[in-house]
Amino acid sequence: AITTDGGSTWSQNFVPLGSHQDPETVGGTLWAANSDPDVAIDNSGNVYLSDLYLSSSAFPNGIFVSASTLSNLSGGGNFSAASTLPVMVNTPSNNTAACEPGGPNPLTGSPGFCLEDKPWVAVDNSSNSATAGTVYVVWDHFWSCYNVLGVVACNDGPDIYLSYLTKGATQWSAPIKLDPDGSTIPTGQPQSGNVEGPQVAVGPDGTVYV
């Protein structure tokens, strides 16, 4: 929602919707649901909205970011499917063995899968000309997930992933795993798989904090 009069009135804006009012992303892909929105705005008035998109069974799923401008959104426009780009998407075609190390669910035979969750977006509004305008997203990455009778449970994870989109680019970077294997948190537990709910911010010199 946007206000241009100090909060007296607000206008609403939504993720792109396709047929039957289902959430839609680039290429006309339709989803059963989306959740976990977060928004960031750069110094030029560009608006970035990160979301988790899900099928009815939670697989496929993925993180997408929609882009628009403040002038468009406050003037009655909305986000478009064409500008809602994938950051990381899990589908049957890329469901690797790493997503189901234990094999299919022994009760239902359904495949294990990876699940992305809790995206958080930030934009570099610093004075560093080398990095200004870069958009960052962090999120939780689970694996060995199963849908049993409509209930999704994940046996492993999460790890913390980060991806970035440089100014003017149209494709997000390959995800970067931030919590290294073998490292520990202060309690002595392994860091990998024991961290959750990341947030990202950018300092005045372009330094990225997660």
N, C-alpha and C positions, 0 to 999 in steps of 0.2 A: 504494500500500500504506500502511496506517495501523497505528501502534502506540500503545497507551495504557498500556504498562507499562515505558517506558524502553527499548524495543527487544528485550525478551525474546521477545515474540511479535508477529506481524504478520498483518493481514487484507488480502486483495486485493480491489480494486474495479476494475470494467471499464467501458468505454464501453457504451452501450446496444446490445444485439444483437437483431436481428429474426429472420425465418425463415432457416433454414440457417446461423444464427450469423453473419450478415452485419451489419456496423455499421449502425445505424439512427439517423436524426436526425428532428427535428420533422416532423410530417406523414406519417410512415411511409416516408420516403425511405430506400432501402437502397443501400449502397455496397460495392464490392469490397474495399476496404482503408482503413485509417486509419493515421496515423503522426505523428511529431514531437510527442508530448504534452508539455505543460507545465502546472504547477498553481500556484494562488495561493489563499491563505486570508485572509479578512478578520477583523476583531476580533470579529465576532458569530458566528464559526464557519461562515460560508458558504464553500463550496469551489468553485473555478472551474477547469475542465480544458479547455485549448485543444488542438485537434487539426486535422490536415489530413486531409480525406476525399477519396477517389479512386475513380473508376470503373476498370474493368479496363484501359481504354486511356488513363487519366489525364485524360480529358475526357468528362464533366463532372468538376469538382473544386471544393473550397472549404474555407474555414476556418470551423469551428464551435466554440462554447464550451458545455460542459455545466455545469450548476449543481446542487449538492446541499448538504448540511450535514454537518459532522463527526459529529454525533450519529447521523444516518441511516447514513452510511457505516461508522462504527465499530460500529453496532448490527446489521449484516448487510444493510443496504439497499444500493442502487446508484444510479447515475445513470439518468435516464429519457430516452427519446427526446423527450418533450414539453418537457423542459428543456434540450435540446441545440439551441441557436439559431444561425442563420447569421450570420456576420460578413461574409463575401464569398464568393459562389458563382458559378462560371462554368458556363453551360449553353448548348446551342445557341440557346435563345431570346434570350439576352442577349450572344451572341458578336458584338461589334461589329467594325467595320473596324479599330479600334485594336488588336485582338487578332491580326489577320492582315494587317498592312500589305502583305505581299508576295503576298497571295492564297493559294489552296489549294496544297498540296504538289505540285510539278510532276511528281513520280514516281508518286504514288498518288492524287492528286486529293482527298485528305483535307483538311479545313479546318485552318487555323492556329487556335490558341486561346491564351487566357491561362491561366497556372498560378500558383497561390498556393503558398507554401512557408515552412517554418521559423517557425511562429507562436511567440510568447513572450507570456505573460500576467502581469500584475501588478495588485494592488488597492491603492487608496489607504487606508492605515491611519493617516493623519495626524490631527492635532488640528484641521485646518481644516474647520469644519462645512459650508462651501460645497462641498467636493469629496469629503469622506470617504465611503467606500463605492463610489466610482467604480471600475470595472474597465477596464483598458486592454489592448489586444492590438496587437502590432506583427508584421510579417511581410514576406517578400520577395514582390514581384509581378513575374512574368515575362510577356512577351508574344511573339508570333511563334513559338509552340511547335508542334512537329509530332511525331506518332507514326509512325515508319517501322519497320515490321516488329517492333513491340513495343518499340522504343527511342525514348524521348522526348528531344528536343533542342530547346532554346530559342535563337533567334537574337538576342533582345534582352532586356535587363534584367539584374539586377532593379532595381526601384525599392523604396523602403521605404515601407510604408503603416502607418497607425495608425487604429484605431477604438476607441471607448469606449462603455461602458454605464453610465449614471448610476444611482445607488441607487434601486431600486424600478422601474426601466424594464424593458420587455420587448423592446425593439428596439435593436440596435446602431446607432451613428451611421454616417453615410456615411463611407467610407474617406477618409483625409487623406493625400495624398502628401507625404512629409517632405523628400525630396531634390529641391530645386528645379532646374528646367532652367536651364542657363547657369552654374550654380555649379561650382566645382572643388574637388577634394580636394587635400591638400598637394603631391602630385606634379605638379599642374597638369592632371590628367585631368578630364574632365567628371564631376561628382558623380553625376548621373543615370545609372543603368545600370552604375555601378562600385562599388556598395556592396552588402553582403550580410550576412545573419546578425544582424539587430538584436536587442537586448534592451531591455527597458523596466523602469524602477524609479521609485518615487514617494518623494520626500523627506518629512521630518517636517512640512513646511508645505504639502504638497500639490503641490509642484513636480514635474513629470513630466520624467524624463531618459530619452533614447533613445540 
